[in-house]
Amino acid sequence: MKKNNPRNINNPHGSTKDTAVEATRTGPTLIPDRSKVLLRPFSAGGKTITRNIINRILSLSEKQVTEKLNEVLQEFKNRHLHIEKIFNNRYSQILEYLDSEFKISQNRQTLIGAYFCHEYSPESAALFNPSIVRHPDQTAQPPGSIRFILSLRAVGEGHISSITFREGVIDNQNAISLFPHDPYVCEPQLEPFYKYEKDLFTRKLEEAGLHNHFCRRVIGRLPQSFTMKELQDLLKEERKAMTKMDTIADRSIHGILLLAKSNYKVRFEVDSDISQRILFPTGPTQSNGIEDARFVRFKNDDGSFSYYATYTAYDGKITLPQLLETRDFIHFKFITLNGPAVQNKGMALFPRKINNKFAMLSRQDDENILLMYSDNIHFWQTPKILLKPEMDWEFVKIGTCGSPIETEAGWLVLSHGVGAMRKYCIGAFLLDLKDPSKVIGRMTTPLLSPNENEREGYVPNVVYTCGALIHNRELIIPYAMSDYSSSFARVNLDDCLNAMI
């Protein structure tokens, strides 16, 4: 393969005239699919209302129960997989509202569960901010083609964001095709026996400011690895042992459980199609949204690969950068990031360690792009400003558009710039491979700006991406259009690198 020698890389401040380069829009386009519905728990209100609903169902004859259950199943069974199992699981979650001495038939249990479920359309409002990575399974691909996984931010009722997936192929001519997506949607199951590591958990508590006497006593009694149930049982025991009310202890218990519930592992059924899988907000820090996941294929020290995604967790008040980890897109681990540098949005992990350290781009100040390193992927401390707004189309602020991409010329980073009328454009810059603190190239004009067909949507005048990849010497960019739908563009890599000044 011919080695690229981009202009001005060795003299980024030289006087050579900049060559404007624009990405070519290729499609296909993805629009929100409102027919994809998720079966979610429904809360009718307080305990009184919940008991009233249950009592009304209990008042039905067994014949009426059977007829009503058959009616519900007939109407909804073709819209969901394993619907009766979901109804029964929901019933088990509201057992506390029932009289334990009352004998309830299986049909009545299933019907009660149905009354406390509802359909939610994750994509009813938008499907945008895509990120693309190589599929972990590349078997049976023709020469010159790759299989990919596309993650997207889906937004539904209440502006709740979740992560959904699509799958496709880029062929040897760089034509992009998406596999038909499955009409069903499924959530993963929580792994109840997930083990927390005591040393890591302790450090995260200390970073959160929880290192009082009560916390130290609890940590001292924990084994080197423990489950959520073991932690909950110990906290109950310690709280019961206290003879008087202690607000510090209560705040500590809340903080300990908050940390534990924000670090967890889930798994999908192995035989589920990837387009069925959805990561819906469940942890306390993400209760109102999992936003803008930036997936990256990360090379581990042993040569194996993991997939990480930095994302923004939103609880309705506070946004926090957090981390996802998977190797197969079946098992996912949700991880809290800690340290003073963990704030704002737009964190993007480099795809391998640099000088034996993890490296991350970020935007703590809501204006500039910063660079930071860490010995531990969980903790981030001292970021330094890497790039400031300079071009007129980025005067308001700049940020990353996904993880850096390694090329022989340097780390290629897609960026977004916000200009007049809050218009978002996609640009690019280049960092030194050995020392990413050195900016060795930067585009003065956008690679992609919203055109007349893309400027209308939930948030007008925006094009945005959360991650691209290089294939057959072209940069493949999935991108969002005005926070509503998504499409694809591509640009010759050499032309892109040569446009840097």
HURAMO-V645533 format. One record per residue. N is the residue number from 1. RES is the residue in one letter. SS is DSSP state (H for helix, E for strand, - for the rest). NEAR is the number of other C-alpha atoms within 10 Angstrom. D_LAST is the distance of its C-alpha to the last C-alpha in whole Angstrom. Layout:
# HURAMO-V645533
((N RES SS NEAR D_LAST) (N RES SS NEAR D_LAST))
This chain:
# HURAMO-V645533
((1 M - 4 24) (2 K - 4 22) (3 K - 8 19) (4 N - 14 15) (5 N - 13 13) (6 P - 18 9) (7 R - 21 7) (8 N - 21 6) (9 I - 22 7) (10 N - 12 10) (11 N - 12 8) (12 P - 15 5) (13 H - 11 7) (14 G - 11 7) (15 S - 9 9) (16 T - 11 8) (17 K - 10 8) (18 D - 16 6) (19 T - 15 9) (20 A - 15 11) (21 V - 20 12) (22 E - 19 15) (23 A - 19 18) (24 T E 15 21) (25 R E 15 24) (26 T - 16 27) (27 G - 16 29) (28 P - 14 32) (29 T - 14 32) (30 L E 18 34) (31 I - 16 36) (32 P - 20 38) (33 D - 16 42) (34 R - 14 44) (35 S - 14 47) (36 K - 21 46) (37 V - 20 48) (38 L E 21 48) (39 L E 20 52) (40 R E 18 51) (41 P E 19 54) (42 F - 15 55) (43 S - 13 57) (44 A - 14 59) (45 G - 8 60) (46 G - 8 62) (47 K H 11 65) (48 T H 11 67) (49 I H 12 66) (50 T H 17 65) (51 R H 17 68) (52 N H 12 70) (53 I H 14 67) (54 I H 19 69) (55 N H 14 72) (56 R H 10 72) (57 I H 17 71) (58 L H 17 74) (59 S - 10 76) (60 L - 13 76) (61 S - 11 78) (62 E H 14 77) (63 K H 9 77) (64 Q H 13 75) (65 V H 21 73) (66 T H 16 73) (67 E H 12 72) (68 K H 16 70) (69 L H 19 68) (70 N H 14 68) (71 E H 11 67) (72 V H 13 64) (73 L H 15 63) (74 Q H 10 64) (75 E H 10 61) (76 F H 12 58) (77 K H 13 59) (78 N H 12 57) (79 R H 18 54) (80 H - 18 53) (81 L - 15 54) (82 H - 11 57) (83 I H 17 58) (84 E H 18 61) (85 K H 12 59) (86 I H 19 57) (87 F H 22 60) (88 N H 19 62) (89 N H 16 59) (90 R H 22 59) (91 Y H 21 63) (92 S H 14 62) (93 Q H 12 60) (94 I - 15 62) (95 L H 11 66) (96 E H 11 66) (97 Y H 14 67) (98 L - 14 70) (99 D - 10 73) (100 S - 9 73) (101 E - 6 77) (102 F - 8 76) (103 K - 8 76) (104 I - 14 74) (105 S - 11 74) (106 Q H 11 70) (107 N H 18 70) (108 R H 23 70) (109 Q H 20 68) (110 T H 24 65) (111 L H 24 66) (112 I H 25 65) (113 G H 24 62) (114 A H 24 61) (115 Y H 20 62) (116 F - 20 59) (117 C E 18 57) (118 H E 13 54) (119 E E 15 52) (120 Y E 18 48) (121 S - 20 46) (122 P - 29 42) (123 E - 26 40) (124 S - 19 42) (125 A - 24 40) (126 A E 28 36) (127 L E 28 34) (128 F E 30 31) (129 N E 29 28) (130 P E 33 28) (131 S E 29 27) (132 I E 27 27) (133 V E 19 28) (134 R E 20 30) (135 H - 19 34) (136 P - 16 35) (137 D - 11 38) (138 Q - 12 36) (139 T - 9 40) (140 A - 9 41) (141 Q - 13 38) (142 P - 11 37) (143 P - 8 35) (144 G - 12 31) (145 S - 19 32) (146 I E 22 32) (147 R E 22 33) (148 F E 21 32) (149 I E 21 33) (150 L E 22 31) (151 S E 28 32) (152 L E 32 32) (153 R E 30 33) (154 A E 34 36) (155 V E 26 38) (156 G E 18 42) (157 E H 12 44) (158 G H 9 44) (159 H H 14 40) (160 I E 23 40) (161 S E 29 37) (162 S E 25 38) (163 I E 23 36) (164 T E 23 37) (165 F E 22 36) (166 R E 22 36) (167 E E 20 36) (168 G E 18 34) (169 V E 19 33) (170 I E 19 30) (171 D - 18 32) (172 N - 14 31) (173 Q - 10 29) (174 N - 19 27) (175 A - 13 30) (176 I E 20 30) (177 S E 14 34) (178 L E 17 35) (179 F - 10 39) (180 P - 10 42) (181 H - 15 42) (182 D - 14 45) (183 P - 14 47) (184 Y - 18 48) (185 V - 22 46) (186 C E 24 47) (187 E E 17 46) (188 P - 17 46) (189 Q E 12 49) (190 L E 15 49) (191 E - 14 50) (192 P - 12 53) (193 F - 13 53) (194 Y - 17 49) (195 K - 15 50) (196 Y E 18 48) (197 E E 14 47) (198 K H 16 49) (199 D H 12 47) (200 L H 12 43) (201 F H 17 45) (202 T H 18 47) (203 R H 16 43) (204 K H 20 42) (205 L H 20 45) (206 E H 16 45) (207 E H 15 41) (208 A - 15 42) (209 G - 11 45) (210 L - 20 48) (211 H - 16 50) (212 N - 12 53) (213 H H 12 56) (214 F H 19 57) (215 C H 20 54) (216 R H 13 54) (217 R H 12 58) (218 V H 17 56) (219 I H 20 54) (220 G H 12 56) (221 R H 10 59) (222 L - 15 56) (223 P - 13 56) (224 Q - 13 53) (225 S E 13 52) (226 F E 15 53) (227 T - 16 53) (228 M H 17 53) (229 K H 12 57) (230 E H 14 57) (231 L H 20 55) (232 Q H 15 57) (233 D H 10 60) (234 L H 16 60) (235 L H 22 58) (236 K H 11 62) (237 E H 12 64) (238 E H 15 62) (239 R H 16 62) (240 K H 10 66) (241 A H 9 67) (242 M - 10 66) (243 T - 7 69) (244 K - 8 68) (245 M - 9 65) (246 D - 12 62) (247 T H 9 59) (248 I H 14 56) (249 A H 18 57) (250 D H 14 57) (251 R H 11 53) (252 S H 22 53) (253 I H 21 54) (254 H H 13 52) (255 G H 17 49) (256 I H 23 50) (257 L H 16 50) (258 L H 14 47) (259 L H 20 45) (260 A H 21 47) (261 K H 16 47) (262 S H 17 43) (263 N - 21 43) (264 Y E 21 44) (265 K E 22 44) (266 V E 17 45) (267 R E 17 46) (268 F - 21 46) (269 E - 14 49) (270 V - 11 48) (271 D - 7 49) (272 S - 14 47) (273 D - 18 44) (274 I H 22 41) (275 S H 21 41) (276 Q H 19 44) (277 R E 23 42) (278 I E 21 41) (279 L E 19 40) (280 F - 23 42) (281 P - 20 42) (282 T - 15 45) (283 G - 20 44) (284 P H 17 45) (285 T H 25 41) (286 Q H 24 40) (287 S - 16 43) (288 N - 23 41) (289 G E 27 38) (290 I E 28 36) (291 E E 26 33) (292 D E 29 29) (293 A E 30 30) (294 R E 31 27) (295 F E 30 28) (296 V E 30 27) (297 R E 22 28) (298 F E 19 29) (299 K E 15 30) (300 N - 12 33) (301 D - 10 34) (302 D - 6 36) (303 G - 8 34) (304 S - 9 35) (305 F E 17 33) (306 S E 16 34) (307 Y E 21 32) (308 Y E 23 31) (309 A E 26 30) (310 T E 27 29) (311 Y E 25 31) (312 T E 25 32) (313 A E 27 36) (314 Y E 22 37) (315 D - 18 41) (316 G - 12 41) (317 K - 7 41) (318 I - 13 38) (319 T E 20 35) (320 L E 18 34) (321 P E 25 32) (322 Q E 28 34) (323 L E 23 33) (324 L E 19 35) (325 E E 19 36) (326 T E 19 37) (327 R - 16 37) (328 D - 13 39) (329 F - 17 38) (330 I - 17 42) (331 H E 18 42) (332 F E 22 40) (333 K E 17 40) (334 F E 18 39) (335 I E 19 38) (336 T E 20 38) (337 L - 21 35) (338 N E 22 36) (339 G - 15 35) (340 P - 14 33) (341 A - 20 30) (342 V - 22 31) (343 Q - 21 31) (344 N - 16 29) (345 K E 23 27) (346 G E 27 24) (347 M E 30 25) (348 A E 30 23) (349 L E 27 24) (350 F - 23 23) (351 P - 23 24) (352 R - 19 26) (353 K - 18 27) (354 I E 14 24) (355 N - 10 26) (356 N - 11 30) (357 K E 14 28) (358 F E 19 28) (359 A E 21 24) (360 M E 23 23) (361 L E 26 21) (362 S E 27 23) (363 R E 27 23) (364 Q - 21 26) (365 D - 13 26) (366 D - 15 25) (367 E - 18 22) (368 N - 19 19) (369 I E 24 18) (370 L E 23 20) (371 L E 19 21) (372 M E 21 24) (373 Y E 22 26) (374 S E 17 30) (375 D - 12 33) (376 N - 9 34) (377 I - 16 32) (378 H - 18 35) (379 F E 18 34) (380 W - 20 31) (381 Q - 12 31) (382 T - 13 28) (383 P - 20 25) (384 K E 17 22) (385 I E 16 20) (386 L E 18 16) (387 L E 19 14) (388 K - 15 15) (389 P - 18 15) (390 E - 13 13) (391 M - 16 12) (392 D H 13 16) (393 W H 24 16) (394 E H 25 16) (395 F - 16 18) (396 V - 20 21) (397 K E 21 20) (398 I E 28 18) (399 G E 29 19) (400 T E 30 19) (401 C - 28 20) (402 G - 32 21) (403 S - 30 21) (404 P - 28 18) (405 I E 20 18) (406 E E 19 18) (407 T E 14 17) (408 E - 11 17) (409 A - 19 13) (410 G E 22 13) (411 W E 23 15) (412 L E 23 13) (413 V E 23 14) (414 L E 24 15) (415 S E 26 15) (416 H E 28 17) (417 G E 30 17) (418 V E 22 20) (419 G - 18 20) (420 A H 11 23) (421 M H 9 26) (422 R H 17 25) (423 K - 21 23) (424 Y E 27 21) (425 C E 24 18) (426 I E 29 16) (427 G E 25 13) (428 A E 23 11) (429 F E 24 9) (430 L E 26 9) (431 L E 23 12) (432 D - 18 14) (433 L - 17 17) (434 K - 11 19) (435 D - 12 18) (436 P - 20 16) (437 S - 16 17) (438 K - 13 13) (439 V E 17 10) (440 I E 22 8) (441 G E 28 5) (442 R E 24 5) (443 M - 22 6) (444 T - 20 8) (445 T - 21 11) (446 P - 21 13) (447 L - 23 14) (448 L E 23 18) (449 S E 24 20) (450 P - 20 23) (451 N - 12 25) (452 E - 8 29) (453 N - 9 30) (454 E - 19 28) (455 R - 20 29) (456 E - 16 32) (457 G - 16 33) (458 Y - 14 34) (459 V - 14 31) (460 P - 18 30) (461 N - 21 27) (462 V E 28 25) (463 V E 27 23) (464 Y E 29 23) (465 T - 29 23) (466 C - 33 24) (467 G - 31 23) (468 A E 29 21) (469 L E 21 22) (470 I E 18 21) (471 H E 20 24) (472 N - 16 24) (473 R - 12 20) (474 E E 16 20) (475 L E 20 19) (476 I E 25 22) (477 I E 28 21) (478 P E 29 25) (479 Y E 31 24) (480 A E 28 27) (481 M E 30 28) (482 S - 25 29) (483 D - 26 30) (484 Y - 26 33) (485 S E 25 32) (486 S E 27 30) (487 S E 21 28) (488 F E 21 26) (489 A E 20 23) (490 R E 24 21) (491 V E 19 17) (492 N E 18 17) (493 L H 20 15) (494 D H 17 14) (495 D H 17 12) (496 C H 23 11) (497 L H 26 9) (498 N H 21 8) (499 A - 25 7) (500 M - 24 4) (501 I - 25 0))
